């Protein structure tokens, strides 16, 4: 539903154990819940609405190309994905780097590991 989703990943399927991006599947491991303030720091969500999300660990090599020969994190391996569901929309934020992302407005604004946020509709 947004430009990065259309130009990089195409369709995705997301479950408790894997994510499928443009017909390629990758295992994921749920790390922890994201609190409402953390969700609003990375996604366009109202923190007072009580939105919760989850952080997952994954490994998508930088060499893996998706639509239009694009990769998710450029020359970096994709290591983390934050997920948030609102109604029929799935919001994903992908991160590179070995260190777990910090979900504060300041950290997200200054992050060099945030690869992009993606929006999918059902």
N, CA, C and O atoms as a GROMACS GRO file, in nm:
protein
  488
    1UNK      N    1   0.080  -0.121   0.000
    1UNK     CA    2   0.000   0.000   0.000
    1UNK      C    3   0.085   0.127   0.000
    1UNK      O    4   0.031   0.236  -0.018
    2UNK      N    5   0.217   0.115   0.020
    2UNK     CA    6   0.301   0.233   0.009
    2UNK      C    7   0.412   0.208  -0.093
    2UNK      O    8   0.431   0.095  -0.138
    3UNK      N    9   0.484   0.312  -0.127
    3UNK     CA   10   0.584   0.302  -0.232
    3UNK      C   11   0.693   0.198  -0.206
    3UNK      O   12   0.724   0.122  -0.297
    4UNK      N   13   0.752   0.191  -0.084
    4UNK     CA   14   0.852   0.086  -0.062
    4UNK      C   15   0.795  -0.056  -0.079
    4UNK      O   16   0.862  -0.144  -0.132
    5UNK      N   17   0.673  -0.077  -0.035
    5UNK     CA   18   0.612  -0.210  -0.049
    5UNK      C   19   0.592  -0.244  -0.196
    5UNK      O   20   0.612  -0.359  -0.237
    6UNK      N   21   0.552  -0.147  -0.275
    6UNK     CA   22   0.527  -0.171  -0.417
    6UNK      C   23   0.657  -0.188  -0.496
    6UNK      O   24   0.662  -0.267  -0.589
    7UNK      N   25   0.761  -0.114  -0.459
    7UNK     CA   26   0.883  -0.116  -0.540
    7UNK      C   27   0.989  -0.213  -0.492
    7UNK      O   28   1.081  -0.245  -0.568
    8UNK      N   29   0.980  -0.261  -0.367
    8UNK     CA   30   1.085  -0.348  -0.314
    8UNK      C   31   1.034  -0.490  -0.287
    8UNK      O   32   1.090  -0.586  -0.340
    9UNK      N   33   0.931  -0.503  -0.205
    9UNK     CA   34   0.892  -0.637  -0.160
    9UNK      C   35   0.779  -0.700  -0.237
    9UNK      O   36   0.776  -0.822  -0.255
   10UNK      N   37   0.686  -0.621  -0.284
   10UNK     CA   38   0.564  -0.680  -0.340
   10UNK      C   39   0.484  -0.740  -0.226
   10UNK      O   40   0.491  -0.693  -0.112
   11UNK      N   41   0.409  -0.844  -0.255
   11UNK     CA   42   0.325  -0.907  -0.152
   11UNK      C   43   0.408  -0.977  -0.046
   11UNK      O   44   0.516  -1.030  -0.074
   12UNK      N   45   0.356  -0.977   0.076
   12UNK     CA   46   0.418  -1.051   0.186
   12UNK      C   47   0.313  -1.138   0.254
   12UNK      O   48   0.194  -1.108   0.252
   13UNK      N   49   0.360  -1.244   0.314
   13UNK     CA   50   0.278  -1.328   0.401
   13UNK      C   51   0.355  -1.339   0.531
   13UNK      O   52   0.476  -1.366   0.530
   14UNK      N   53   0.287  -1.318   0.642
   14UNK     CA   54   0.352  -1.311   0.772
   14UNK      C   55   0.284  -1.407   0.868
   14UNK      O   56   0.162  -1.403   0.883
   15UNK      N   57   0.363  -1.494   0.932
   15UNK     CA   58   0.307  -1.586   1.031
   15UNK      C   59   0.395  -1.582   1.156
   15UNK      O   60   0.489  -1.502   1.163
   16UNK      N   61   0.366  -1.666   1.253
   16UNK     CA   62   0.444  -1.670   1.376
   16UNK      C   63   0.585  -1.723   1.355
   16UNK      O   64   0.674  -1.696   1.436
   17UNK      N   65   0.608  -1.798   1.248
   17UNK     CA   66   0.737  -1.864   1.229
   17UNK      C   67   0.812  -1.822   1.103
   17UNK      O   68   0.930  -1.854   1.089
   18UNK      N   69   0.745  -1.752   1.010
   18UNK     CA   70   0.815  -1.713   0.888
   18UNK      C   71   0.751  -1.592   0.822
   18UNK      O   72   0.636  -1.557   0.848
   19UNK      N   73   0.829  -1.532   0.737
   19UNK     CA   74   0.780  -1.424   0.652
   19UNK      C   75   0.813  -1.463   0.509
   19UNK      O   76   0.925  -1.506   0.480
   20UNK      N   77   0.716  -1.450   0.421
   20UNK     CA   78   0.737  -1.476   0.280
   20UNK      C   79   0.729  -1.343   0.206
   20UNK      O   80   0.631  -1.269   0.215
   21UNK      N   81   0.835  -1.315   0.133
   21UNK     CA   82   0.845  -1.190   0.057
   21UNK      C   83   0.866  -1.226  -0.089
   21UNK      O   84   0.967  -1.287  -0.125
   22UNK      N   85   0.770  -1.188  -0.171
   22UNK     CA   86   0.780  -1.213  -0.314
   22UNK      C   87   0.819  -1.359  -0.343
   22UNK      O   88   0.909  -1.385  -0.423
   23UNK      N   89   0.751  -1.451  -0.276
   23UNK     CA   90   0.765  -1.596  -0.294
   23UNK      C   91   0.893  -1.657  -0.235
   23UNK      O   92   0.922  -1.773  -0.261
   24UNK      N   93   0.969  -1.581  -0.156
   24UNK     CA   94   1.085  -1.635  -0.084
   24UNK      C   95   1.053  -1.631   0.064
   24UNK      O   96   1.009  -1.528   0.116
   25UNK      N   97   1.073  -1.743   0.134
   25UNK     CA   98   1.040  -1.752   0.276
   25UNK      C   99   1.166  -1.744   0.362
   25UNK      O  100   1.273  -1.794   0.326
   26UNK      N  101   1.150  -1.680   0.479
   26UNK     CA  102   1.259  -1.664   0.575
   26UNK      C  103   1.204  -1.693   0.714
   26UNK      O  104   1.098  -1.643   0.750
   27UNK      N  105   1.275  -1.774   0.794
   27UNK     CA  106   1.228  -1.799   0.931
   27UNK      C  107   1.243  -1.674   1.016
   27UNK      O  108   1.335  -1.594   0.997
   28UNK      N  109   1.150  -1.658   1.110
   28UNK     CA  110   1.157  -1.545   1.204
   28UNK      C  111   1.142  -1.600   1.345
   28UNK      O  112   1.085  -1.708   1.366
   29UNK      N  113   1.193  -1.525   1.441
   29UNK     CA  114   1.178  -1.560   1.583
   29UNK      C  115   1.128  -1.438   1.657
   29UNK      O  116   1.189  -1.331   1.652
   30UNK      N  117   1.017  -1.454   1.726
   30UNK     CA  118   0.960  -1.342   1.802
   30UNK      C  119   1.049  -1.315   1.923
   30UNK      O  120   1.080  -1.407   1.999
   31UNK      N  121   1.091  -1.190   1.939
   31UNK     CA  122   1.182  -1.150   2.046
   31UNK      C  123   1.106  -1.090   2.164
   31UNK      O  124   1.126  -1.129   2.279
   32UNK      N  125   1.017  -0.993   2.135
   32UNK     CA  126   0.944  -0.928   2.244
   32UNK      C  127   0.828  -0.845   2.191
   32UNK      O  128   0.819  -0.815   2.072
   33UNK      N  129   0.740  -0.807   2.284
   33UNK     CA  130   0.631  -0.715   2.251
   33UNK      C  131   0.686  -0.573   2.237
   33UNK      O  132   0.787  -0.538   2.298
   34UNK      N  133   0.619  -0.494   2.157
   34UNK     CA  134   0.645  -0.351   2.149
   34UNK      C  135   0.531  -0.279   2.219
   34UNK      O  136   0.414  -0.305   2.191
   35UNK      N  137   0.564  -0.189   2.309
   35UNK     CA  138   0.464  -0.112   2.382
   35UNK      C  139   0.409   0.000   2.293
   35UNK      O  140   0.471   0.034   2.192
   36UNK      N  141   0.294   0.058   2.330
   36UNK     CA  142   0.232   0.161   2.245
   36UNK      C  143   0.326   0.276   2.209
   36UNK      O  144   0.324   0.322   2.095
   37UNK      N  145   0.406   0.323   2.303
   37UNK     CA  146   0.500   0.432   2.273
   37UNK      C  147   0.607   0.391   2.173
   37UNK      O  148   0.651   0.472   2.092
   38UNK      N  149   0.648   0.266   2.179
   38UNK     CA  150   0.747   0.215   2.085
   38UNK      C  151   0.688   0.202   1.945
   38UNK      O  152   0.753   0.233   1.846
   39UNK      N  153   0.563   0.155   1.939
   39UNK     CA  154   0.495   0.143   1.810
   39UNK      C  155   0.481   0.280   1.746
   39UNK      O  156   0.507   0.296   1.626
   40UNK      N  157   0.441   0.380   1.823
   40UNK     CA  158   0.421   0.514   1.767
   40UNK      C  159   0.554   0.580   1.728
   40UNK      O  160   0.555   0.670   1.645
   41UNK      N  161   0.666   0.535   1.788
   41UNK     CA  162   0.796   0.591   1.752
   41UNK      C  163   0.838   0.552   1.611
   41UNK      O  164   0.906   0.630   1.542
   42UNK      N  165   0.800   0.433   1.568
   42UNK     CA  166   0.845   0.385   1.437
   42UNK      C  167   0.735   0.387   1.331
   42UNK      O  168   0.764   0.399   1.212
   43UNK      N  169   0.610   0.375   1.373
   43UNK     CA  170   0.498   0.376   1.279
   43UNK      C  171   0.411   0.498   1.305
   43UNK      O  172   0.417   0.558   1.412
   44UNK      N  173   0.331   0.534   1.208
   44UNK     CA  174   0.238   0.645   1.222
   44UNK      C  175   0.116   0.594   1.298
   44UNK      O  176   0.011   0.568   1.240
   45UNK      N  177   0.132   0.580   1.431
   45UNK     CA  178   0.025   0.527   1.515
   45UNK      C  179   0.011   0.616   1.638
   45UNK      O  180   0.110   0.668   1.690
   46UNK      N  181  -0.111   0.632   1.684
   46UNK     CA  182  -0.140   0.711   1.803
   46UNK      C  183  -0.106   0.629   1.927
   46UNK      O  184  -0.167   0.524   1.950
   47UNK      N  185  -0.010   0.675   2.007
   47UNK     CA  186   0.032   0.599   2.125
   47UNK      C  187  -0.079   0.589   2.230
   47UNK      O  188  -0.079   0.496   2.311
   48UNK      N  189  -0.173   0.682   2.228
   48UNK     CA  190  -0.282   0.676   2.326
   48UNK      C  191  -0.388   0.572   2.287
   48UNK      O  192  -0.475   0.540   2.368
   49UNK      N  193  -0.380   0.520   2.166
   49UNK     CA  194  -0.477   0.419   2.121
   49UNK      C  195  -0.441   0.280   2.174
   49UNK      O  196  -0.519   0.186   2.158
   50UNK      N  197  -0.324   0.266   2.236
   50UNK     CA  198  -0.286   0.138   2.294
   50UNK      C  199  -0.237   0.034   2.195
   50UNK      O  200  -0.241  -0.085   2.223
   51UNK      N  201  -0.191   0.080   2.079
   51UNK     CA  202  -0.144  -0.014   1.977
   51UNK      C  203  -0.019  -0.088   2.025
   51UNK      O  204   0.073  -0.028   2.079
   52UNK      N  205  -0.019  -0.219   2.003
   52UNK     CA  206   0.096  -0.302   2.039
   52UNK      C  207   0.146  -0.373   1.914
   52UNK      O  208   0.071  -0.400   1.821
   53UNK      N  209   0.274  -0.401   1.916
   53UNK     CA  210   0.335  -0.472   1.805
   53UNK      C  211   0.433  -0.573   1.859
   53UNK      O  212   0.435  -0.601   1.979
   54UNK      N  213   0.514  -0.629   1.771
   54UNK     CA  214   0.615  -0.728   1.809
   54UNK      C  215   0.742  -0.704   1.732
   54UNK      O  216   0.742  -0.653   1.620
   55UNK      N  217   0.853  -0.741   1.796
   55UNK     CA  218   0.983  -0.737   1.732
   55UNK      C  219   1.028  -0.880   1.705
   55UNK      O  220   1.018  -0.967   1.791
   56UNK      N  221   1.077  -0.902   1.584
   56UNK     CA  222   1.122  -1.035   1.541
   56UNK      C  223   1.266  -1.027   1.492
   56UNK      O  224   1.312  -0.924   1.443
   57UNK      N  225   1.336  -1.137   1.508
   57UNK     CA  226   1.471  -1.151   1.453
   57UNK      C  227   1.460  -1.234   1.326
   57UNK      O  228   1.382  -1.329   1.321
   58UNK      N  229   1.536  -1.199   1.225
   58UNK     CA  230   1.539  -1.272   1.101
   58UNK      C  231   1.674  -1.250   1.033
   58UNK      O  232   1.756  -1.172   1.083
   59UNK      N  233   1.696  -1.314   0.924
   59UNK     CA  234   1.820  -1.295   0.849
   59UNK      C  235   1.788  -1.301   0.700
   59UNK      O  236   1.761  -1.408   0.645
   60UNK      N  237   1.793  -1.185   0.638
   60UNK     CA  238   1.775  -1.176   0.493
   60UNK      C  239   1.905  -1.117   0.438
   60UNK      O  240   1.936  -1.001   0.464
   61UNK      N  241   1.979  -1.195   0.363
   61UNK     CA  242   2.108  -1.148   0.311
   61UNK      C  243   2.091  -1.026   0.221
   61UNK      O  244   1.992  -1.012   0.149
   62UNK      N  245   2.189  -0.938   0.225
   62UNK     CA  246   2.187  -0.819   0.140
   62UNK      C  247   2.184  -0.856  -0.007
   62UNK      O  248   2.131  -0.782  -0.089
   63UNK      N  249   2.242  -0.972  -0.040
   63UNK     CA  250   2.246  -1.015  -0.179
   63UNK      C  251   2.110  -1.060  -0.232
   63UNK      O  252   2.093  -1.074  -0.353
   64UNK      N  253   2.013  -1.082  -0.143
   64UNK     CA  254   1.880  -1.127  -0.185
   64UNK      C  255   1.805  -1.010  -0.248
   64UNK      O  256   1.781  -0.908  -0.183
   65UNK      N  257   1.769  -1.025  -0.374
   65UNK     CA  258   1.698  -0.920  -0.446
   65UNK      C  259   1.551  -0.958  -0.460
   65UNK      O  260   1.517  -1.074  -0.479
   66UNK      N  261   1.467  -0.858  -0.452
   66UNK     CA  262   1.323  -0.877  -0.464
   66UNK      C  263   1.275  -0.807  -0.590
   66UNK      O  264   1.338  -0.820  -0.695
   67UNK      N  265   1.169  -0.735  -0.583
   67UNK     CA  266   1.114  -0.670  -0.701
   67UNK      C  267   1.210  -0.564  -0.755
   67UNK      O  268   1.278  -0.495  -0.679
   68UNK      N  269   1.215  -0.552  -0.886
   68UNK     CA  270   1.298  -0.453  -0.954
   68UNK      C  271   1.444  -0.459  -0.910
   68UNK      O  272   1.515  -0.359  -0.913
   69UNK      N  273   1.489  -0.580  -0.869
   69UNK     CA  274   1.627  -0.604  -0.825
   69UNK      C  275   1.666  -0.521  -0.703
   69UNK      O  276   1.782  -0.484  -0.687
   70UNK      N  277   1.569  -0.493  -0.618
   70UNK     CA  278   1.594  -0.417  -0.496
   70UNK      C  279   1.614  -0.511  -0.377
   70UNK      O  280   1.555  -0.619  -0.371
   71UNK      N  281   1.696  -0.469  -0.283
   71UNK     CA  282   1.710  -0.540  -0.156
   71UNK      C  283   1.644  -0.455  -0.048
   71UNK      O  284   1.618  -0.336  -0.068
   72UNK      N  285   1.618  -0.516   0.066
   72UNK     CA  286   1.546  -0.444   0.172
   72UNK      C  287   1.634  -0.342   0.240
   72UNK      O  288   1.591  -0.228   0.262
   73UNK      N  289   1.758  -0.380   0.274
   73UNK     CA  290   1.848  -0.290   0.349
   73UNK      C  291   1.972  -0.253   0.268
   73UNK      O  292   2.079  -0.232   0.326
   74UNK      N  293   1.959  -0.243   0.140
   74UNK     CA  294   2.073  -0.205   0.057
   74UNK      C  295   2.185  -0.306   0.068
   74UNK      O  296   2.164  -0.425   0.043
   75UNK      N  297   2.304  -0.260   0.104
   75UNK     CA  298   2.420  -0.349   0.112
   75UNK      C  299   2.434  -0.418   0.248
   75UNK      O  300   2.531  -0.490   0.271
   76UNK      N  301   2.340  -0.396   0.338
   76UNK     CA  302   2.342  -0.456   0.472
   76UNK      C  303   2.243  -0.572   0.480
   76UNK      O  304   2.138  -0.569   0.414
   77UNK      N  305   2.275  -0.673   0.560
   77UNK     CA  306   2.181  -0.781   0.585
   77UNK      C  307   2.066  -0.729   0.670
   77UNK      O  308   2.087  -0.648   0.761
   78UNK      N  309   1.946  -0.775   0.643
   78UNK     CA  310   1.829  -0.739   0.723
   78UNK      C  311   1.825  -0.833   0.844
   78UNK      O  312   1.822  -0.955   0.827
   79UNK      N  313   1.825  -0.777   0.965
   79UNK     CA  314   1.837  -0.856   1.087
   79UNK      C  315   1.713  -0.854   1.176
   79UNK      O  316   1.693  -0.946   1.256
   80UNK      N  317   1.630  -0.752   1.164
   80UNK     CA  318   1.515  -0.732   1.254
   80UNK      C  319   1.395  -0.685   1.174
   80UNK      O  320   1.409  -0.619   1.072
   81UNK      N  321   1.277  -0.720   1.223
   81UNK     CA  322   1.154  -0.664   1.168
   81UNK      C  323   1.058  -0.637   1.284
   81UNK      O  324   1.034  -0.722   1.369
   82UNK      N  325   1.004  -0.516   1.284
   82UNK     CA  326   0.899  -0.479   1.379
   82UNK      C  327   0.767  -0.487   1.304
   82UNK      O  328   0.757  -0.441   1.190
   83UNK      N  329   0.666  -0.546   1.368
   83UNK     CA  330   0.536  -0.564   1.303
   83UNK      C  331   0.427  -0.505   1.390
   83UNK      O  332   0.431  -0.513   1.513
   84UNK      N  333   0.330  -0.444   1.324
   84UNK     CA  334   0.217  -0.382   1.391
   84UNK      C  335   0.095  -0.397   1.300
   84UNK      O  336   0.102  -0.363   1.181
   85UNK      N  337  -0.015  -0.446   1.354
   85UNK     CA  338  -0.138  -0.464   1.277
   85UNK      C  339  -0.241  -0.363   1.325
   85UNK      O  340  -0.264  -0.349   1.445
   86UNK      N  341  -0.302  -0.293   1.230
   86UNK     CA  342  -0.409  -0.198   1.259
   86UNK      C  343  -0.522  -0.228   1.161
   86UNK      O  344  -0.512  -0.199   1.042
   87UNK      N  345  -0.630  -0.285   1.213
   87UNK     CA  346  -0.742  -0.322   1.126
   87UNK      C  347  -0.698  -0.425   1.024
   87UNK      O  348  -0.652  -0.534   1.060
   88UNK      N  349  -0.710  -0.390   0.897
   88UNK     CA  350  -0.670  -0.482   0.790
   88UNK      C  351  -0.534  -0.445   0.731
   88UNK      O  352  -0.498  -0.491   0.623
   89UNK      N  353  -0.458  -0.364   0.802
   89UNK     CA  354  -0.328  -0.320   0.753
   89UNK      C  355  -0.214  -0.379   0.836
   89UNK      O  356  -0.222  -0.383   0.959
   90UNK      N  357  -0.110  -0.423   0.769
   90UNK     CA  358   0.010  -0.474   0.832
   90UNK      C  359   0.122  -0.373   0.808
   90UNK      O  360   0.152  -0.338   0.694
   91UNK      N  361   0.181  -0.326   0.916
   91UNK     CA  362   0.293  -0.233   0.909
   91UNK      C  363   0.419  -0.310   0.947
   91UNK      O  364   0.422  -0.377   1.050
   92UNK      N  365   0.523  -0.299   0.865
   92UNK     CA  366   0.651  -0.362   0.894
   92UNK      C  367   0.761  -0.258   0.885
   92UNK      O  368   0.760  -0.173   0.796
   93UNK      N  369   0.856  -0.266   0.978
   93UNK     CA  370   0.977  -0.183   0.972
   93UNK      C  371   1.095  -0.278   0.978
   93UNK      O  372   1.108  -0.357   1.071
   94UNK      N  373   1.182  -0.269   0.879
   94UNK     CA  374   1.299  -0.356   0.871
   94UNK      C  375   1.423  -0.282   0.917
   94UNK      O  376   1.439  -0.163   0.891
   95UNK      N  377   1.511  -0.354   0.987
   95UNK     CA  378   1.634  -0.296   1.041
   95UNK      C  379   1.752  -0.386   1.008
   95UNK      O  380   1.740  -0.508   1.002
   96UNK      N  381   1.868  -0.324   0.987
   96UNK     CA  382   1.993  -0.396   0.976
   96UNK      C  383   2.064  -0.386   1.112
   96UNK      O  384   2.009  -0.328   1.206
   97UNK      N  385   2.182  -0.440   1.122
   97UNK     CA  386   2.261  -0.428   1.244
   97UNK      C  387   2.239  -0.542   1.341
   97UNK      O  388   2.128  -0.596   1.352
   98UNK      N  389   2.345  -0.579   1.410
   98UNK     CA  390   2.339  -0.688   1.507
   98UNK      C  391   2.267  -0.649   1.635
   98UNK      O  392   2.208  -0.733   1.702
   99UNK      N  393   2.271  -0.520   1.670
   99UNK     CA  394   2.213  -0.472   1.795
   99UNK      C  395   2.063  -0.452   1.780
   99UNK      O  396   2.015  -0.400   1.680
  100UNK      N  397   1.988  -0.495   1.884
  100UNK     CA  398   1.843  -0.479   1.883
  100UNK      C  399   1.807  -0.330   1.869
  100UNK      O  400   1.865  -0.246   1.938
  101UNK      N  401   1.714  -0.296   1.781
  101UNK     CA  402   1.674  -0.156   1.765
  101UNK      C  403   1.615  -0.098   1.893
  101UNK      O  404   1.554  -0.170   1.973
  102UNK      N  405   1.633   0.031   1.910
  102UNK     CA  406   1.575   0.105   2.021
  102UNK      C  407   1.456   0.182   1.965
  102UNK      O  408   1.469   0.251   1.864
  103UNK      N  409   1.342   0.171   2.032
  103UNK     CA  410   1.218   0.230   1.981
  103UNK      C  411   1.176   0.352   2.061
  103UNK      O  412   1.076   0.350   2.133
  104UNK      N  413   1.255   0.458   2.048
  104UNK     CA  414   1.216   0.589   2.099
  104UNK      C  415   1.215   0.683   1.979
  104UNK      O  416   1.283   0.656   1.880
  105UNK      N  417   1.140   0.793   1.985
  105UNK     CA  418   1.140   0.885   1.870
  105UNK      C  419   1.280   0.933   1.833
  105UNK      O  420   1.313   0.942   1.715
  106UNK      N  421   1.362   0.964   1.933
  106UNK     CA  422   1.498   1.013   1.907
  106UNK      C  423   1.583   0.906   1.840
  106UNK      O  424   1.653   0.933   1.743
  107UNK      N  425   1.578   0.784   1.894
  107UNK     CA  426   1.659   0.675   1.839
  107UNK      C  427   1.617   0.643   1.695
  107UNK      O  428   1.702   0.621   1.609
  108UNK      N  429   1.488   0.639   1.670
  108UNK     CA  430   1.440   0.610   1.535
  108UNK      C  431   1.479   0.722   1.439
  108UNK      O  432   1.521   0.695   1.326
  109UNK      N  433   1.466   0.846   1.482
  109UNK     CA  434   1.500   0.960   1.396
  109UNK      C  435   1.648   0.961   1.359
  109UNK      O  436   1.684   1.007   1.251
  110UNK      N  437   1.733   0.911   1.448
  110UNK     CA  438   1.878   0.912   1.424
  110UNK      C  439   1.933   0.775   1.385
  110UNK      O  440   2.054   0.758   1.376
  111UNK      N  441   1.847   0.679   1.362
  111UNK     CA  442   1.890   0.543   1.333
  111UNK      C  443   1.952   0.532   1.194
  111UNK      O  444   1.896   0.580   1.096
  112UNK      N  445   2.066   0.467   1.188
  112UNK     CA  446   2.125   0.433   1.058
  112UNK      C  447   2.089   0.290   1.020
  112UNK      O  448   2.120   0.245   0.910
  113UNK      N  449   2.023   0.218   1.113
  113UNK     CA  450   1.986   0.079   1.089
  113UNK      C  451   1.844   0.061   1.037
  113UNK      O  452   1.809  -0.048   0.990
  114UNK      N  453   1.760   0.164   1.045
  114UNK     CA  454   1.623   0.154   0.993
  114UNK      C  455   1.628   0.155   0.841
  114UNK      O  456   1.668   0.254   0.780
  115UNK      N  457   1.589   0.045   0.782
  115UNK     CA  458   1.595   0.031   0.635
  115UNK      C  459   1.472   0.089   0.567
  115UNK      O  460   1.480   0.138   0.454
  116UNK      N  461   1.360   0.084   0.635
  116UNK     CA  462   1.238   0.138   0.577
  116UNK      C  463   1.115   0.083   0.647
  116UNK      O  464   1.119  -0.021   0.714
  117UNK      N  465   1.005   0.155   0.629
  117UNK     CA  466   0.876   0.110   0.681
  117UNK      C  467   0.788   0.078   0.562
  117UNK      O  468   0.789   0.148   0.460
  118UNK      N  469   0.711  -0.029   0.577
  118UNK     CA  470   0.632  -0.083   0.467
  118UNK      C  471   0.489  -0.102   0.515
  118UNK      O  472   0.467  -0.141   0.629
  119UNK      N  473   0.394  -0.074   0.429
  119UNK     CA  474   0.252  -0.087   0.463
  119UNK      C  475   0.184  -0.179   0.362
  119UNK      O  476   0.198  -0.162   0.241
  120UNK      N  477   0.112  -0.276   0.417
  120UNK     CA  478   0.040  -0.376   0.336
  120UNK      C  479  -0.106  -0.377   0.376
  120UNK      O  480  -0.138  -0.367   0.495
  121UNK      N  481  -0.194  -0.389   0.281
  121UNK     CA  482  -0.337  -0.398   0.308
  121UNK      C  483  -0.390  -0.534   0.266
  121UNK      O  484  -0.334  -0.603   0.182
  122UNK      N  485  -0.500  -0.568   0.330
  122UNK     CA  486  -0.562  -0.695   0.301
  122UNK      C  487  -0.695  -0.676   0.234
  122UNK      O  488  -0.763  -0.774   0.202
   0.00000   0.00000   0.00000
